[in-house]
Structures are given as C-alpha cells and as structure tokens.
Amino acid sequence: MISNRTSSRPFTALGVAAVLGLGLSACAAEAPAASETQPSTEAATSASASPSSSASGSSSASAAAPAGASGTAKDLTAPGTKLGLGEKAVTHTNTGKDPADAKYTVATYTSSVTKITAGAETDLAALKDAAKFAGQTPYYVFTEHTLDSLSKPSAGISEPRLNAQLKDGTDAQKLIIIGSLDQCPTKRFETTGSSDNLSYKVGSTMTSCQVFLAPAGDEIVSADYADSGFSYASSSDNPYRKNPIVWSK
C-alpha cells in the first residue's frame, strides 16, 4: 500500500514493499555481531534554507533528552531546524511510552543526512516486481547516527526514522526492500556483551541507506526527521510532527 504524505504531515505513512528476485534474504530478528556490515535497506516509515543551527550549537527542544545510564544525553535539536547535508542534529528514539515500565528504553543520537544520490531505473531490475516501478527513479538517502546515550542495555531499539521529499515538498514513496541492493549498504551499530546483556555500543556509529522513488521529471531534494520513532503518550506531544528537522541539498 502506498501513502504519500503531504506537508500537512499525517501521523503515519507506509512505504512500497518490494522483493528481490535473486539473493533473497530474510530479515534477521537478532542483533548483528559487532562491526558487522549489512548491505540492506530496512523499512521504517516515518524542505531548503541555510542552516539555522547544528547539533553543536542548536537550540534545545521543549524538553531535553533524558540522561542515560550509558553515555551522555544531549539537548535535542529544536523542531523546525534547517540543515545542509552532512550537518548534525541530536535526535532520539525509545521503546514503549511509560518511563516507569521496566522495559522502557530511550536512546539519543547525533544524526546527519550525508548525501542524497539519484540512481537509475535499471537499479530496480533485480526486484521480483520491478515492472510496477517503471518510470520511477530510485534515490538513495544516506544517513549516519552515532549512539550518544542509552538508558539501559539494548540491542533492539530502532535508529531514528527519516522521510524524503520531492521538489514540491510532499513525501516521496519509500521502497521497502526484503533483501538488498548493492547501491544501498547499511552498517549497524557495534554491539557489546552477549545473551541477555547484548547491547548496542554507546559511541558507535550506524551508517544506513534508504531508497525513495521519484516520478519521471521529479527528484528528491531533502530528507526530514519528524520523530516518528519516539513513542509519545499522545501524538500532539510530538513537537517535530509539524515542524521536522530538515536536511536539504
């Protein structure tokens, strides 16, 4: 199912699912080994001015990120901040909504969109259902997230989610790949510990790539963080939903 979000930013959106005709690999449920490189594009559904602030000198959001037991949490970058590619922002994700829950975990990151590159329609030829993407150009959005703090050991918390925008500011369709595309590698966070104590390593960096589609004659010009990876008690509590952090070309 395809859902194109507009600048009004509805609460949820779904990407376009695709399956590789060759080299199909199942999505692993367990965390990868330390420093493992995984060339995969993962599903996560979450416009241009000169930067007004970066992670090192940004205004903080209405509430600072909670301090973690591991690493040092930083003040979140303010909603509505405009950045250029490669500039950094402080973001966060969590598991659960109730901080009093024993399983509740929160992580903070230093995040950036490093580059947005256009591919070719032929890049999608390996997909089992490639014909339905005829006339679409894949764009590869590369990101980096350094794990700054983690409130408790965890290897199951998700990295921040981003979306990408077309020239008119509407959200582009996201291509969810089961398998991998050579043009779009991902390297996960390093891990430490084992078994029940397995955890992402604070200070390690994840590099990822996500695929978005642009119709003929259009292009992807920006990517944003609307904090869709953080669970709030109410969606109205999310200050980034209508005022995301935006990285523009």
C-alpha positions in Angstrom: 0.0 0.0 0.0 1.3 3.4 -1.0 0.6 6.5 1.1 2.1 9.9 0.1 2.3 12.3 3.0 1.9 16.0 2.2 3.4 18.9 4.1 0.4 18.6 6.5 2.2 15.5 7.8 -0.5 12.9 8.8 0.6 10.7 11.7 1.6 7.6 9.7 2.7 6.7 6.2 3.5 3.4 4.5 6.2 2.6 2.1 6.2 0.5 -1.1 7.2 -3.1 -0.4 9.4 -5.0 -2.9 11.1 -8.3 -3.1 14.4 -9.1 -4.8 14.1 -11.8 -7.5 17.6 -13.0 -6.7 19.6 -13.2 -3.5 16.5 -13.0 -1.2 17.4 -12.9 2.5 15.2 -13.0 5.5 15.2 -10.1 7.9 17.2 -11.1 11.0 15.4 -10.9 14.3 18.5 -10.8 16.4 21.1 -8.1 16.6 24.1 -8.4 14.3 27.6 -9.1 15.6 29.9 -6.2 16.4 31.1 -4.1 13.4 29.1 -6.3 11.0 28.3 -4.7 7.7 24.8 -5.5 6.3 24.1 -4.3 2.8 20.4 -4.0 3.3 17.7 -1.4 3.0 15.4 -1.5 6.0 11.7 -0.5 6.4 11.0 2.5 8.6 8.3 4.9 7.7 8.3 7.9 9.5 12.2 21.5 3.0 15.5 24.3 2.0 17.4 27.1 3.6 20.8 27.7 5.1 21.2 26.0 8.4 20.0 27.9 11.4 21.7 25.6 13.9 23.6 22.3 14.2 23.9 19.7 17.0 26.9 21.5 18.5 25.1 24.9 18.7 21.4 24.2 18.4 18.6 25.5 20.4 17.1 22.7 22.6 13.6 21.3 22.2 11.0 21.9 24.8 12.4 19.1 26.9 16.0 17.9 27.0 16.6 14.2 26.2 16.8 12.2 29.5 20.2 11.3 30.7 21.1 7.7 30.0 22.9 5.2 32.2 25.4 4.8 29.4 26.9 7.8 27.6 25.8 11.4 27.9 22.5 12.6 26.6 22.4 15.9 24.9 19.7 18.5 24.4 17.6 17.7 21.4 17.9 19.9 18.3 15.0 22.3 18.0 12.0 21.4 15.9 12.0 23.2 12.6 15.8 23.4 12.3 17.1 23.6 8.7 20.4 21.9 7.9 22.5 21.2 4.9 23.7 17.7 4.0 26.4 16.5 6.4 25.3 18.8 9.3 24.4 17.2 12.5 21.3 17.2 14.8 20.6 15.5 18.1 17.7 13.1 17.9 16.2 10.3 20.0 14.1 7.1 19.9 12.5 5.0 22.6 10.7 1.7 23.2 7.4 2.0 25.0 5.5 5.0 26.3 5.8 4.7 30.0 9.2 5.6 31.6 8.1 3.7 34.7 7.9 0.4 32.7 10.9 -1.8 33.4 11.3 -2.4 29.6 11.2 1.3 28.7 14.4 2.4 27.0 15.5 5.7 25.5 18.4 6.5 23.3 19.9 9.7 21.9 21.9 10.1 18.8 23.9 12.6 16.8 22.4 12.2 13.3 23.0 13.6 9.8 21.9 13.0 6.3 25.2 12.7 4.5 24.1 12.5 0.8 21.2 12.1 -1.5 22.0 10.5 -4.8 20.0 9.6 -7.9 20.1 6.0 -9.1 18.8 4.6 -12.4 15.6 2.8 -13.2 17.7 -0.2 -14.1 18.8 -0.4 -10.4 15.4 -1.9 -9.7 15.6 -4.6 -12.3 16.6 -7.2 -9.7 13.3 -6.7 -7.9 10.8 -9.5 -8.4 8.0 -7.0 -9.1 10.3 -4.5 -11.0 7.6 -3.8 -13.7 5.4 -1.9 -11.3 8.2 0.6 -10.7 8.5 1.5 -14.4 9.1 5.2 -14.9 10.3 5.7 -11.3 13.8 6.8 -10.4 15.3 5.4 -7.1 17.1 7.9 -4.9 19.5 6.8 -2.2 19.4 8.7 1.1 22.4 8.0 3.2 22.5 8.7 6.9 24.8 8.5 9.9 23.7 8.0 13.5 26.2 8.0 16.4 24.7 6.5 19.6 25.3 9.1 22.3 23.4 7.5 25.2 21.3 4.5 26.1 19.3 4.4 29.3 19.8 0.7 29.7 21.5 -2.1 27.7 19.5 -2.8 24.5 20.2 -4.2 21.0 16.5 -3.9 20.0 16.0 -0.2 19.9 15.5 1.4 16.4 17.5 4.2 14.9 15.8 7.5 14.1 13.4 7.3 11.2 13.6 9.7 8.2 11.4 10.5 5.2 12.4 12.2 1.9 10.7 14.9 0.0 10.1 15.7 -3.7 10.5 19.2 -5.2 7.0 20.3 -4.2 7.7 19.3 -0.6 5.5 16.2 -0.5 6.9 13.0 0.9 8.3 10.6 -1.6 7.3 6.9 -1.7 9.6 4.8 0.3 10.8 1.5 -1.1 10.9 -1.3 1.5 13.4 -3.9 0.3 13.3 -7.5 1.5 16.9 -8.4 0.6 19.4 -5.9 -0.5 20.5 -3.5 -3.3 24.2 -3.2 -3.9 23.8 0.6 -4.2 22.4 0.9 -0.7 24.6 -0.7 2.0 24.0 -0.4 5.8 26.4 -0.9 8.6 24.8 -1.4 12.0 25.9 -0.2 15.4 28.6 -2.2 17.1 27.4 -4.4 19.9 28.8 -5.4 23.3 28.0 -8.1 25.8 26.1 -11.3 25.0 22.8 -13.1 25.6 20.5 -11.0 27.8 23.2 -8.4 28.2 23.7 -7.9 24.5 23.6 -4.1 23.7 24.4 -1.6 21.1 27.7 0.1 22.0 27.4 3.7 23.0 29.8 5.8 20.9 29.5 3.5 17.8 28.1 4.8 14.5 25.5 3.3 12.2 25.6 4.2 8.5 22.5 3.5 6.6 20.8 3.9 3.2 17.1 4.1 2.4 15.5 4.0 -1.1 12.8 6.5 -2.1 11.1 6.8 -5.5 10.7 9.9 -7.7 8.4 10.0 -10.7 9.8 10.9 -14.1 10.7 14.6 -14.2 10.8 15.0 -10.4 13.6 14.5 -7.8 14.3 14.0 -4.1 15.7 17.3 -2.7 15.5 16.9 1.1 15.0 14.5 4.0 13.5 15.1 7.4 13.2 13.8 10.9 9.6 14.1 12.3 10.4 12.0 15.4 8.1 9.1 14.3 10.5 6.7 16.1 9.7 8.1 19.5 6.5 7.0 21.2 4.6 9.8 22.9 1.6 9.4 25.2 -0.3 11.5 22.6 0.7 12.4 19.0 0.1 16.0 19.9 3.0 15.8 22.3 5.4 15.4 19.4 6.8 18.9 18.6 8.5 17.6 15.4 5.4 16.2 13.7 4.5 19.5 12.1 8.0 21.1 12.4 10.5 18.4 11.5 14.3 18.8 11.3 15.1 19.1 7.6 18.3 18.4 5.6 18.3 19.9 2.1 20.6 19.5 -0.9 
